[in-house]
Amino acid sequence: MSTGEYGSRAALPRVLALLERYDIPATFFIPGVAAKLYPDDVKRIAAAGHELGIHGWIHEWTASLERDDEKMLMERSLDTLEELGGRRPVGIRTGSWEYSPNTLDLIAELGLIYDTSLMADDVPYEVLSEGRATGVVELPVEWILDDYPYFGMNRFSSTRPYTPPSDVYEVWAAEFDVAYEEGGMLLLTMHPHIIGHRSRIVMLERLIQYMLSRPGVWFATHEQVARYAKEHG
């Protein structure tokens, strides 16, 4: 519980200040219950011009849900973020990137334009349902581009992973270099209570500065990328 509180008290202000310093828009995927626990944070994120996306109701195990329950929790999450952020979300990242057999159809049914939970490419693609076009843009994720596998700690496990921020910089910078050469996309997944620690924020700022040193780099929200992909095929 206190780790999550750290994300609000200490880490989020650092993250938002860093984004403001470099005029970078970001997308924040927030579970509905977390939004209700920290409504001022949600309002602050939205007021800064960042996108809000749904991330489950309480980071539930999506793959275990029945269809009606999954739909109800998605709708509840959409309503909560719309109420707090002033705009209805158009994208979803499922908890732990898990899908049920109904997730994709529900995403399309509820009018969301993109998902960011799957891993079939490095660049945006359209997700098919039993071979049929859905119109849903997938913004693919990957564990090596997530901060948790490098820095996450589980006190109930004998394995306590820790990676120096400089090592993570090396991986992410190399991923960026190839994405830049290919004219593609680099999508990072970060959690305020993880990336927001001091040494890691320093690393992230160094990465941003490196990206900005290359001409033509576009920093965008997930919605902006999804709409660009839909427009340009």
Secondary structure, DSSP 8 states (H G I E B T S, - for coil): -HHHHHIIIIIHHHHHHHHHHTT---EEEE-HHHHHHSHHHHHHHHHTT-EEEE--SSS--GGG--HHHHHHHHHHHHHHHHHHHSS---EE--GGG---TTHHHHHHHTT--EE----S-SS-EEEEETTEEEEEEE----GGGBSHHHH---TTSS------HHHHHHHHHHHHHHHHHHT-----B--HHHHTSHHHHHHHHHHHHHHHTSTT-----HHHHHHHHHHH-
